[in-house]
Amino acid sequence: MPAQSASVDGAGLLARAQLPTRTDKVWHIELAPLTRMEAWKVAPLRDGDAVAMVGFTFAGEKGEPILRVEYLMVGAQTYGLRSSPA
């Protein structure tokens, strides 16, 4: 996991990650603010890009189907979106 300016237990987050149990067909994905995306040098996404993400939804999966992305994987690159790069 990439080093971030905030203390993040990336290995622990990945070890506890699990798929959501809710069955919504459409999810809203919240990425980091543009300034943080630029600090990580995340290139604009294009059709066909291989993208994966690890993030959080509301406690107990209640509320809207929203995923707050903590780690964004684009191709072979991983970005930690909780804070700026270290």
C-alpha positions in Angstrom: 0.0 0.0 0.0 1.3 3.5 -0.8 2.5 5.7 2.0 0.1 8.5 3.0 0.5 11.6 5.1 -2.2 10.2 7.5 -1.6 7.1 9.6 -3.5 4.4 7.8 -3.3 0.6 8.5 -3.6 -0.4 4.8 -2.8 -4.0 5.4 -5.4 -4.2 8.2 -8.0 -2.6 6.0 -7.4 -5.0 3.2 -7.4 -8.0 5.6 -10.9 -7.0 6.8 -12.3 -6.0 3.4 -15.5 -7.9 2.3 -18.0 -7.5 -0.4 -21.3 -5.7 0.5 -24.3 -7.9 1.1 -26.8 -5.5 -0.3 -28.1 -6.1 -3.8 -28.3 -2.6 -5.3 -27.5 -2.5 -9.0 -26.2 1.0 -9.0 -23.7 2.4 -6.5 -22.5 6.0 -6.1 -18.7 6.1 -5.8 -17.1 8.9 -3.8 -13.4 9.6 -4.7 -11.1 12.0 -3.0 -11.3 15.8 -3.7 -9.7 16.8 -7.0 -6.7 18.4 -5.2 -5.9 15.1 -3.5 -6.4 13.2 -6.8 -4.0 15.6 -8.4 -1.5 15.2 -5.6 -1.6 11.4 -6.2 -1.3 12.1 -10.0 -4.3 9.9 -10.8 -4.8 10.1 -14.5 -8.3 10.6 -15.9 -10.1 7.4 -16.3 -11.1 6.2 -19.8 -13.6 3.6 -21.1 -11.9 0.2 -20.8 -9.6 1.1 -17.9 -9.2 -1.8 -15.3 -10.4 -0.2 -12.0 -10.8 -1.7 -8.6 -11.5 -0.1 -5.2 -11.7 -0.7 -1.5 -13.8 1.6 0.6 -16.5 2.1 3.1 -20.3 2.3 3.0 -22.6 3.4 5.9 -22.5 1.4 9.1 -24.7 -1.7 8.7 -25.0 -0.9 5.0 -27.9 1.4 5.8 -28.8 4.4 3.8 -27.9 5.1 0.1 -25.6 2.7 -1.8 -22.5 5.0 -1.5 -18.9 3.7 -1.4 -16.3 6.1 -0.1 -13.1 4.9 -1.7 -10.0 4.5 0.5 -7.8 2.7 -2.1 -8.2 3.1 -5.8 -6.4 0.6 -8.1 -6.0 1.6 -11.7 -4.2 -1.0 -13.8 -1.1 -1.9 -11.7 -1.1 1.4 -9.7 -2.6 1.8 -6.3 -3.6 5.2 -4.8 -4.4 5.9 -1.1 -7.2 8.4 -1.2 -7.7 9.0 2.6 -4.8 11.6 2.6 -2.1 13.0 0.5 1.0 11.1 -0.5 3.8 10.9 2.1 
